[in-house]
């Protein structure tokens, strides 16, 4: 029997869509922060920088212009003035 895939739900309050991910990496004011499903609750101030959303082999990249994030009960909430989807180079 295959192992159950753990998933982290993401709520971006500047966007109308909800995302889900295997892992998310955000740029906090103290450095990069990786978030996996099942982690302890955490809050962080966000710096201007890239947020990477990993789903299997796919990676969605966004530029986040500061704000705050909170993870609790496998739900990640990001509050920011602006987030832009970055196109692959």
N, C-alpha and C positions, 0 to 999 in steps of 0.2 A: 504494500500500500504506500503510495507516495506521501511524503511529509506535507503537512498543511502549510501553505504559503502564508507567511505573516505579511500583513499589509498595514501601512500607515496612511490614514486619511489626512488630507491637507485642506484647510479652508483659507482661501486668499480673499480678504475682505475688499480688495480693490478690483476683484474680477468677479464675473457672474458665474464662473464654473467652479466645480469642485474637482480636485485631483486626488489620485491615490498613488502610492509609491511604495517601493521596497525600502528605499533609503533617500534621505534628503540631506544635502550639505548646504549650509547657509554661512554667510560672512557676518559674524557677530562683531561687536566692537572689541572683543577680547581675542579674536581670531576665528578661524573656521570651526564650525560645529557640525558634526555628523549626527543625524537622528535616524534611529531604527525603531520599528514597532516594538513595543514592550519596554521601552526605556522608562526610567523614573521621570516624574514631572520636572520640567525645566522651563525657565523663562530667560530671554536674552534680548538685549538691545541690539538692533541690526545696524551695521555700517552699510554704506553704499557699496554694492558688490554683487557678485553672481550667486544665484541660488540654483543648485543642480538637483533635479528630480529624477531618480533612477527607478526604472521599471524594467526588470529583466535586463536585456541588452540595450534598451532604449534610454536615452538621456535627454530630458527637456531642460534647456537652460533659460534662465530669466535674469534680468538685471533688476535688483531691488534697490530702491533709493531710500535706505534707512528704514526705521520703524522698530517694531517689537515683534517677537514671536513667543509662543507658549505651546508646550506639548503636555498633554494630559490625557490619559486613557486612550492612547493610540490616535489622538486627534491633534494635529498641528494647526494652530491658528497664526496667521501672519497678518499684521496690521501695518500698512505702509501707504505713503502718499501715492506712490507710482511703482508699478512692476511692468517690465516690458519683456516679451518673449524674444529671445535672441535667436537669430537664424544661424545655422551651421555655416562655417567658413568654407 
